[in-house]
Amino acid sequence: MCMELERGIKGNRVTILPLRIEDVYLMMNWGKHENPLLEDYNFPYVDEEEIVEWYESKTFGKSKKYFSVYNEYGKLIGYLGIKHIKRLKKEATLGIVFDPNYMNKGYGTEAIKAFLKYFFDDLKMNVLYLEVAGFNKRAIQCYKKCGFEKVSKYLNRYPDQSIDTNNPYFVEEIDSFVFRHGRIYNYIYKMKIDRKIFTKMEAEIEK
């Protein structure tokens, strides 16, 4: 493990550390999303066996790395990770989840920007991808602020086929969904940032 990661990846208000089993137990106390479209982002586990299995699924193997995100008050507020790590191509895919109680406070943007510096400068990687649901407008805006650009989109079968399509949250994002053969699909955007874009952003900050 590099010295930088032993000390933690630092932002102005956040510290990013390797994910520990203790962190996963803390996630049990996180809030829940009011928006049913974001239900998949709620931490679902309360059973110890499930928690251990979830932790092992995130930390076992060389093709992924997961991290916890703490705020300036020492509160666990999120986790992020890179998966599908391809060491020859020097690329990976980002995933990030935050406690709903700490969203809309700038922590997500700050955590991603701090992690990008580690990803490109310390890990010496070249490209970072992510995938995001088209209805998750807030996340898309956050990713754009961090330098990610949309590169493609595709339709994915929506996980909750029994969702109330009259729900105001669903109605507001109706353009992000497609009804086909009695099933509900939603658009997924693939986004990416590469070393060139990151370096350019860093140079503009330093001006």
LOLOKOL-220918 format. One record per atom (N, C-alpha, C): residue in three letters; x negated, y negated, z negated. Coordinates in steps of 0.1 Angstrom, whole numbers, padded with zeros to 4 digits, always signed. Last residue first. Layout:
ALAXYZ...
This chain:
LYS+0040-0279+0119LYS+0037-0293+0125LYS+0041-0304+0115GLU+0048-0255+0109GLU+0035-0261+0104GLU+0032-0275+0109ILE+0070-0249+0123ILE+0072-0252+0109ILE+0059-0259+0104GLU+0059-0243+0148GLU+0068-0254+0147GLU+0070-0258+0132ALA+0045-0219+0142ALA+0038-0231+0146ALA+0046-0244+0145GLU+0066-0202+0136GLU+0057-0205+0126GLU+0049-0218+0129MET+0078-0200+0162MET+0086-0206+0151MET+0076-0210+0139LYS+0057-0188+0176LYS+0062-0201+0180LYS+0069-0208+0169THR+0057-0163+0163THR+0045-0172+0162THR+0048-0186+0166PHE+0082-0153+0170PHE+0078-0155+0156PHE+0067-0165+0154ILE+0079-0150+0197ILE+0089-0159+0192ILE+0086-0163+0177LYS+0058-0131+0198LYS+0057-0144+0205LYS+0067-0154+0199ARG+0068-0109+0185ARG+0057-0116+0179ARG+0056-0130+0185ASP+0105-0110+0187ASP+0091-0104+0189ASP+0081-0113+0184ILE+0137-0099+0177ILE+0127-0110+0177ILE+0113-0103+0179LYS+0170-0091+0188LYS+0156-0088+0186LYS+0148-0101+0184MET+0201-0073+0187MET+0193-0085+0187MET+0179-0082+0185LYS+0231-0060+0200LYS+0217-0057+0197LYS+0209-0070+0198TYR+0264-0060+0188TYR+0253-0068+0194TYR+0240-0062+0190ILE+0293-0042+0193ILE+0281-0043+0185ILE+0270-0050+0193TYR+0328-0045+0192TYR+0316-0048+0199TYR+0304-0048+0189ASN+0349-0017+0184ASN+0345-0031+0182ASN+0331-0032+0189TYR+0380+0001+0189TYR+0366-0001+0191TYR+0362-0015+0188ILE+0406+0023+0181ILE+0401+0009+0179ILE+0385+0010+0181ARG+0428+0043+0202ARG+0417+0041+0192ARG+0412+0026+0192GLY+0445+0046+0222GLY+0450+0048+0209GLY+0440+0047+0198HIS+0430+0040+0245HIS+0435+0054+0243HIS+0439+0056+0228ARG+0417+0012+0229ARG+0416+0020+0241ARG+0420+0035+0237PHE+0412-0021+0221PHE+0421-0009+0218PHE+0421-0001+0231VAL+0385-0038+0208VAL+0392-0033+0220VAL+0400-0021+0216PHE+0374-0068+0191PHE+0379-0055+0191PHE+0385-0051+0205SER+0368-0094+0190SER+0357-0085+0188SER+0361-0071+0189ASP+0392-0108+0191ASP+0383-0108+0203ASP+0371-0098+0202ILE+0401-0108+0165ILE+0407-0099+0174ILE+0398-0097+0187GLU+0395-0121+0141GLU+0384-0116+0149GLU+0388-0106+0160GLU+0419-0127+0130GLU+0410-0138+0133GLU+0398-0134+0142VAL+0430-0102+0126VAL+0436-0111+0136VAL+0426-0122+0140PHE+0414-0094+0104PHE+0413-0087+0117PHE+0419-0096+0128TYR+0421-0112+0085TYR+0407-0111+0088TYR+0406-0104+0102PRO+0449-0108+0082PRO+0444-0120+0088PRO+0430-0120+0092ASN+0462-0077+0094ASN+0455-0084+0084ASN+0449-0096+0089ASN+0473-0062+0114ASN+0479-0075+0111ASN+0473-0083+0100THR+0460-0038+0114THR+0456-0048+0124THR+0464-0061+0123ASP+0447-0022+0088ASP+0459-0030+0091ASP+0455-0040+0101ILE+0429+0008+0097ILE+0429-0006+0092ILE+0442-0013+0097SER+0425+0034+0105SER+0438+0031+0098SER+0439+0016+0093GLN+0399+0037+0114GLN+0410+0037+0124GLN+0423+0034+0118ASP+0371+0026+0105ASP+0384+0027+0098ASP+0395+0026+0108PRO+0349+0024+0124PRO+0350+0034+0114PRO+0363+0037+0107TYR+0354+0020+0159TYR+0355+0014+0145TYR+0357+0024+0135ARG+0331+0030+0183ARG+0344+0033+0176ARG+0344+0028+0162ASN+0316+0003+0201ASN+0315+0014+0191ASN+0328+0017+0185LEU+0303-0011+0230LEU+0315-0008+0222LEU+0312+0004+0213TYR+0275-0034+0231TYR+0282-0021+0235TYR+0294-0020+0226LYS+0250-0057+0243LYS+0261-0054+0234LYS+0268-0041+0240SER+0218-0074+0241SER+0228-0065+0248SER+0239-0063+0238VAL+0203-0094+0229VAL+0198-0088+0241VAL+0208-0079+0249LYS+0202-0124+0210LYS+0210-0113+0215LYS+0204-0107+0228GLU+0174-0130+0189GLU+0182-0134+0201GLU+0190-0121+0205PHE+0161-0144+0158PHE+0166-0133+0166PHE+0175-0138+0178GLY+0154-0165+0142GLY+0147-0163+0155GLY+0152-0152+0163CYS+0169-0171+0120CYS+0156-0165+0118CYS+0148-0162+0130LYS+0192-0181+0131LYS+0183-0190+0123LYS+0169-0185+0121LYS+0202-0157+0140LYS+0198-0167+0149LYS+0189-0177+0143TYR+0210-0145+0115TYR+0199-0139+0123TYR+0194-0149+0134CYS+0230-0162+0108CYS+0219-0161+0099CYS+0207-0155+0107GLN+0249-0157+0128GLN+0243-0171+0126GLN+0230-0170+0118ILE+0255-0130+0122ILE+0249-0134+0135ILE+0242-0148+0134ALA+0267-0133+0097ALA+0254-0126+0098ALA+0247-0130+0111ARG+0290-0146+0104ARG+0281-0152+0095ARG+0267-0146+0096LYS+0303-0128+0122LYS+0298-0141+0127LYS+0288-0147+0117ASN+0310-0100+0127ASN+0303-0105+0115ASN+0295-0118+0119PHE+0322-0091+0150PHE+0330-0098+0141PHE+0323-0104+0129GLY+0301-0076+0162GLY+0305-0089+0167GLY+0314-0097+0158ALA+0277-0061+0140ALA+0291-0061+0146ALA+0294-0075+0150VAL+0244-0056+0150VAL+0253-0063+0141VAL+0267-0063+0148GLU+0210-0044+0148GLU+0224-0043+0154GLU+0234-0049+0144LEU+0177-0054+0156LEU+0188-0052+0146LEU+0201-0050+0154TYR+0141-0051+0160TYR+0155-0051+0165TYR+0164-0051+0153LEU+0110-0065+0164LEU+0119-0061+0154LEU+0133-0062+0160VAL+0077-0060+0177VAL+0091-0062+0180VAL+0100-0057+0168ASN+0051-0056+0166ASN+0053-0065+0177ASN+0068-0069+0180MET+0032-0055+0135MET+0042-0050+0144MET+0044-0060+0155LYS+0014-0058+0113LYS+0009-0059+0127LYS+0019-0053+0137LEU+0020-0059+0087LEU+0021-0046+0093LEU+0017-0046+0108ASP+0013-0087+0084ASP+0007-0077+0076ASP+0008-0063+0082ASP+0026-0102+0104ASP+0013-0105+0100ASP+0006-0094+0093PHE+0052-0090+0109PHE+0043-0093+0120PHE+0028-0095+0116PHE+0062-0084+0083PHE+0063-0075+0094PHE+0053-0077+0105TYR+0057-0107+0068TYR+0051-0095+0064TYR+0051-0085+0076LYS+0074-0124+0082LYS+0060-0127+0081LYS+0052-0115+0077LEU+0098-0112+0078LEU+0093-0113+0092LEU+0078-0116+0091PHE+0103-0117+0051PHE+0100-0103+0055PHE+0094-0103+0069ALA+0109-0144+0051ALA+0097-0139+0043ALA+0093-0125+0048LYS+0132-0143+0067LYS+0121-0151+0071LYS+0108-0146+0064ILE+0149-0127+0050ILE+0145-0123+0063ILE+0133-0130+0068ALA+0151-0144+0027ALA+0146-0130+0026ALA+0141-0125+0040GLU+0164-0167+0038GLU+0151-0168+0032GLU+0144-0154+0031THR+0188-0156+0046THR+0179-0162+0056THR+0165-0163+0051GLY+0198-0148+0021GLY+0196-0138+0032GLY+0186-0143+0042TYR+0201-0171+0006TYR+0191-0161+0002TYR+0188-0151+0013GLY+0220-0190+0011GLY+0207-0191+0018GLY+0197-0180+0015LYS+0244-0185+0001LYS+0236-0193-0007LYS+0222-0195-0001ASN+0261-0166+0012ASN+0264-0180+0015ASN+0256-0189+0006MET+0260-0141-0015MET+0260-0145-0001MET+0264-0160+0001TYR+0262-0131-0039TYR+0250-0140-0037TYR+0249-0143-0022ASN+0283-0114-0041ASN+0282-0126-0051ASN+0271-0135-0048PRO+0277-0093-0024PRO+0286-0104-0019PRO+0286-0116-0028ASP+0244-0083-0021ASP+0255-0084-0031ASP+0264-0096-0026PHE+0235-0074+0012PHE+0234-0083+0000PHE+0246-0081-0008VAL+0215-0056+0035VAL+0227-0057+0028VAL+0225-0065+0015ILE+0200-0049+0066ILE+0200-0057+0054ILE+0214-0058+0048GLY+0176-0035+0088GLY+0189-0034+0082GLY+0189-0042+0069LEU+0158-0034+0119LEU+0161-0040+0106LEU+0175-0037+0101THR+0137-0012+0136THR+0150-0018+0135THR+0153-0022+0121ALA+0105-0016+0153ALA+0114-0010+0143ALA+0127-0017+0144GLU+0073-0012+0169GLU+0086-0018+0168GLU+0094-0010+0158LYS+0049-0002+0181LYS+0049-0013+0171LYS+0062-0020+0170LYS+0045+0019+0197LYS+0051+0007+0204LYS+0051-0005+0194LEU+0034+0035+0177LEU+0026+0033+0190LEU+0032+0020+0197ARG+0053+0036+0157ARG+0040+0030+0154ARG+0032+0027+0167LYS+0084+0028+0152LYS+0076+0034+0163LYS+0062+0028+0162ILE+0109+0034+0129ILE+0096+0028+0131ILE+0088+0036+0142HIS+0136+0037+0122HIS+0132+0040+0136HIS+0118+0033+0139LYS+0139+0009+0099LYS+0140+0023+0103LYS+0136+0024+0117ILE+0135-0013+0072ILE+0132-0010+0086ILE+0132+0005+0089GLY+0156-0030+0049GLY+0148-0019+0053GLY+0145-0020+0068LEU+0168-0045+0019LEU+0166-0045+0034LEU+0156-0034+0037TYR+0191-0056-0006TYR+0181-0047-0001TYR+0180-0048+0014GLY+0200-0079-0032GLY+0201-0073-0019GLY+0190-0063-0017ILE+0196-0089-0058ILE+0207-0095-0050ILE+0209-0088-0036LEU+0186-0086-0090LEU+0187-0079-0078LEU+0199-0083-0069LYS+0172-0114-0106LYS+0184-0106-0104LYS+0183-0099-0090GLY+0153-0132-0113GLY+0150-0118-0116GLY+0162-0109-0114TYR+0158-0157-0105TYR+0161-0154-0119TYR+0159-0140-0122GLU+0152-0158-0078GLU+0143-0165-0087GLU+0146-0163-0102ASN+0161-0124-0067ASN+0161-0139-0067ASN+0152-0145-0077TYR+0149-0096-0049TYR+0153-0102-0062TYR+0153-0118-0060VAL+0155-0069-0029VAL+0154-0083-0029VAL+0158-0089-0042SER+0137-0038-0021SER+0147-0046-0029SER+0144-0061-0028PHE+0133-0019+0009PHE+0128-0028-0001PHE+0140-0035-0008TYR+0121+0009+0029TYR+0132+0001+0023TYR+0127-0007+0011LYS+0111+0022+0059LYS+0106+0016+0047LYS+0118+0007+0042LYS+0107+0050+0082LYS+0115+0040+0075LYS+0108+0035+0063SER+0093+0072+0090SER+0099+0064+0101SER+0107+0052+0095LYS+0083+0089+0072LYS+0074+0079+0076LYS+0081+0069+0086GLY+0103+0101+0043GLY+0099+0101+0057GLY+0091+0088+0061PHE+0126+0087+0020PHE+0119+0099+0025PHE+0115+0098+0040THR+0141+0065+0013THR+0127+0065+0011THR+0119+0077+0016LYS+0168+0069+0019LYS+0162+0057+0023LYS+0146+0057+0022SER+0174+0093+0008SER+0176+0092+0022SER+0170+0079+0028GLU+0169+0088-0019GLU+0160+0097-0012GLU+0162+0096+0003TYR+0192+0072-0024TYR+0178+0067-0026TYR+0168+0075-0018TRP+0212+0090-0020TRP+0212+0078-0012TRP+0197+0073-0012GLU+0207+0109-0040GLU+0207+0113-0026GLU+0205+0101-0017VAL+0211+0093-0063VAL+0198+0099-0060VAL+0196+0103-0045ILE+0238+0088-0059ILE+0228+0077-0060ILE+0214+0082-0057GLU+0250+0113-0061GLU+0251+0105-0049GLU+0241+0094-0048GLU+0243+0119-0088GLU+0238+0127-0077GLU+0239+0120-0064GLU+0258+0099-0102GLU+0244+0099-0102GLU+0237+0108-0091ASP+0285+0081-0086ASP+0280+0094-0092ASP+0265+0094-0091VAL+0290+0059-0073VAL+0291+0058-0087VAL+0286+0071-0094TYR+0287+0042-0042TYR+0284+0053-0050TYR+0284+0050-0065PRO+0290+0021-0023PRO+0301+0030-0026PRO+0299+0040-0037PHE+0287-0013-0018PHE+0279-0001-0023PHE+0289+0009-0029ASN+0300-0025+0012ASN+0301-0024-0002ASN+0293-0011-0007TYR+0299-0025+0039TYR+0287-0031+0033TYR+0288-0030+0017ASP+0323-0015+0048ASP+0311-0006+0049ASP+0299-0012+0042GLU+0339-0038+0046GLU+0340-0028+0036GLU+0328-0018+0036LEU+0343-0059+0063LEU+0330-0057+0057LEU+0329-0046+0047LEU+0369-0060+0069LEU+0360-0057+0080LEU+0346-0054+0075PRO+0382-0069+0046PRO+0382-0054+0048PRO+0372-0050+0060ASN+0368-0093+0025ASN+0371-0090+0039ASN+0371-0075+0042GLU+0358-0092+0000GLU+0372-0093+0001GLU+0377-0090+0015HIS+0333-0070-0011HIS+0338-0079-0001HIS+0353-0079-0001LYS+0324-0068-0046LYS+0330-0062-0034LYS+0334-0073-0024GLY+0293-0070-0065GLY+0307-0073-0062GLY+0311-0066-0049TRP+0273-0045-0083TRP+0275-0056-0073TRP+0290-0058-0070ASN+0267-0025-0099ASN+0273-0036-0105ASN+0276-0048-0095MET+0252-0007-0084MET+0266-0003-0089MET+0274-0014-0094MET+0227-0017-0082MET+0237-0020-0071MET+0251-0016-0075LEU+0213-0005-0103LEU+0218-0019-0104LEU+0228-0023-0094TYR+0206+0019-0091TYR+0216+0019-0102TYR+0221+0005-0105VAL+0187+0010-0073VAL+0199+0016-0068VAL+0210+0016-0079ASP+0166+0002-0089ASP+0173-0008-0082ASP+0186-0003-0077GLU+0156+0026-0098GLU+0162+0017-0108GLU+0170+0007-0101ILE+0143+0036-0076ILE+0156+0043-0080ILE+0163+0034-0090ARG+0131+0009-0055ARG+0130+0019-0066ARG+0143+0025-0070LEU+0116-0005-0027LEU+0129+0000-0033LEU+0126+0010-0043PRO+0091-0029-0030PRO+0095-0016-0025PRO+0107-0011-0033LEU+0103-0063-0029LEU+0095-0053-0035LEU+0099-0039-0029ILE+0104-0098-0026ILE+0108-0085-0020ILE+0098-0074-0024THR+0119-0125-0041THR+0107-0116-0041THR+0112-0103-0035VAL+0129-0159-0034VAL+0131-0145-0034VAL+0118-0138-0035ARG+0125-0186-0032ARG+0134-0182-0043ARG+0135-0167-0044ASN+0106-0188-0012ASN+0107-0199-0022ASN+0115-0194-0034GLY+0092-0155-0010GLY+0099-0166-0004GLY+0099-0177-0015LYS+0068-0128-0009LYS+0074-0140-0016LYS+0080-0150-0007ILE+0066-0095-0016ILE+0067-0105-0005ILE+0074-0117-0010GLY+0044-0083-0041GLY+0057-0087-0037GLY+0056-0096-0025ARG+0020-0072-0048ARG+0024-0085-0055ARG+0039-0088-0052GLU+0020-0051-0031GLU+0019-0048-0045GLU+0023-0060-0053LEU+0020-0064-0007LEU+0032-0058-0011LEU+0032-0054-0025GLU-0007-0074-0006GLU+0005-0083-0005GLU+0017-0077-0010MET-0022-0051-0006MET-0022-0059-0018MET-0010-0069-0018CYS-0005-0022+0008CYS-0014-0034+0009CYS-0012-0043-0003MET-0008+0012+0000MET+0000+0000+0000MET-0009-0012+0000
